[in-house]
Amino acid sequence: LDYQHVQVPFEITLWIMLASLAKIGFHLYNKLPSVVPESCLLIFVGLIMGGIIYGLNDRSPPVMDSDIFFLYLLPPIVLDAGYFMPSRPFFENIGTILLYAVVGTIWNVFGIGFSLYGICQVKAFRLQDVSLLHNLLFGSLIAAVDPVAVLAVFEEIHVNEKLHILVFGESLLNDAVTVVLYKLFRSFCEMPTIKSVDIFAGVGKFFVVGLGGVLVGLSFGFTAAFTTRFTKDIRVIEPLFVFLYSYLSYLTAEMFHLSGIVAIISCAMGMKRYVEANISLKSHTTVKYFMKMWSSVSDTLIFIFLGVSTIGENHEWNWPYICFTVIFCLIWRALGVLVLTFFVNRFHVNTVTSKDQFIIAYGGLRGAICFSLVFLLPDFRRKKLFIAATTVVILFTVFIQGMTIRPLVDLLAVKRKRESAPTVGEQIHIRFLDHLLAGIEDISGHWGQYYWKDKLEYFNSKYLQKILLREYDQPKSSIVLLYEKLERKHAMELAQAGQLGHGPAHPSFLCFAFLCSSSDRTVLRDQKLEDTLNPDVLNNMQEILARNLYRIRRTGPAYNRHTLPGDSEPTEQAKEILILRHKSL
Amino acid sequence: SLSREDFQRIPELAINPLGDRIINAFFPEGEDQVNFRGFMRTLAHFRPIEDNEKSKDQNGPEPLNSRSNKLHFAFRLYDLDKDDKISRDELLQVLRMMVGVNISDEQLGSIADRTIQEADQDGDSAISFAEFVKVLEKVDVEQKMSIRFLH
């Protein structure tokens, strides 16, 4: 039995297998994911595993190594987030996002740090040896909202696009601030004296870290786009370039002590347009699927490891400190959101409503990043206290906030709804108005270009496209591509039916072919006109309408962890509408 | 000035069920070009109603973005033959555009009948503008039909 030889890869594969099997298990019970978010279940599985290992070995189970987390587990998730980030809402709200990410995080860090220092001064808690600097250091790592946890929970609650992008964008971008503050305070801990020059250096460092990350990311992104220009003859390795360049940008940024997360996001966003135009359709699908797969696996592993690492002897339980940490996290986040939103709303016409504010504040979940950062702390007397506090905060936010956010959202939404059910006429007219509005929004969106976006588009078409794209023609939108795909398919069907060359197909053929292939026809043949007054029939009608009226586009979040964009119902709907209009032309 | 082709180049309008009608709403009667002024007039219907406008001068002409004018705009999208009534056929046409292929014509017909029945008060089997307004009285039209053009 040669276990030593294969031990490391074997164990890694076993962990990944466990993670994937756990995921299958959850989705077997349909009701469970709606009540308990997946992240909670995964942590729970991790807790069980940790308990088993602890019981068997009688020593602490392997703690998640910070290196493994930061180098292997985090990049796929952030890459997935950056690649599939809907860029238009992101850039429209970039001001608000940056405000929340930068100013909000700084507010939280100092708020939590100072208030915890105040708690430490109370003699009864026996915490006097925790210095201000240590508290600020702790504050800096606990204040940051975690993208992994936020994503996992927000998927379950369907909030409007703007809110989703705000919380999502904030959780991704606050990494730059967290990195700077964490490293700053850590170096302060080691320096004997702190001069004000150092503080200014810290502020300057923030800009360097953030902007440097963006530059590194963009340069790698454009290099990737440039490389794919020449891959016409070796299509098979095209997907590899996307991943290699993104990972390189992350590692390079980390090497220079810049923000790796910001780098990988800007790399993904920068290269997306050009790479998608250059690589083949199949490579494109491969890229998308692999990204989703890796980020899914990473996500699951992180939560399981979180659970496993919780068990063990790493903790020092000082309950007052821990409780106050949790309380202060909540309070400072709520205050921060309130104050910042006040400023945001004064400059924008599009206000962030109080319900949105509640969700932003309540949805500030902490996750694995805090956990890894706390393990990276230098060893000092009170390190275990911090580890314990971090663990409790993470478990609290993920379990309690994660589980209750959905009922709370529903509660808040239900209050605004009307008491009586809408009549059939209202249903139709409301949907009519929704479609109308969606159309007008699209029209005005396209003609209401903003100044910088205009400039960027100009720069893009004049220079970037010529260098980075292989075939220099107008990049086609996905809708046009879909339409072309349908046309091709139709032409193939006609050719197969032997009708090509007999002129354009009769519209009814297209309609007939389509209808025959569509499944799930609910036809009520016994409907008579007199029945329209029957209440049962009325309910039926409303149900039918609710099921069959076309949905307006973009009713749900554009980013979803588990499905590819364009893979779900809206494309079916789009196909139907296109065919109907084609028929009527 | 803009022509219909310019509008049709917007991909999202291609998959909007009411795409053609929305485009037609921009063009004045019988013309194929719309200039900037006309374009803005149409979009002005969708300006949000601000509170201070409600108390503004009642003597002047009603602003384009009042509730009544917003609803009138929507009404005109239904009413193709401009007889100030939505007949059963016009309603059926719109319904067919908005609904999936899984519904039969009979079902659609009964839905249309039901809609007219609910709204019709003067018994002419068609929906007049006043009846249309009445159906939507509980709906927050001001909020629904507003676009925040500035950020």
Interface residues (C-beta under 8 A of the other chain):
Chain A: E92 H348 V349 N350 R418 T423 V424 G425 E426 I428 H429 I430 R431 F432 L433 D434 H435 L436 L437 A438 G439 I440 E441 D442 I443 S444 H446 W447 G448 Y450 S477 S478 I479 V480 Y483 F514 L515 S518 D520 R521 T522 V523 L524 R525 Q527 L529 D531 T532 V537 L538 M541 I544 L545 N548 L549 Y550 R553 Q573 A574 E576 I577 L578 L580 R581 S584
Chain B: F7 I10 P11 E12 L13 A14 I15 N16 P17 L18 G19 D20 I22 F39 L43 F46 A74 L77 Y78 V94 L95 M97 M98 V99 G100 V101 N102 I103 S104 E106 Q107 S110 I111 D113 R114 T115 Q117 E118 A119 F132 V135 L136 K138 V139 V141 K144 M145 I147 R148 F149 L150 H151
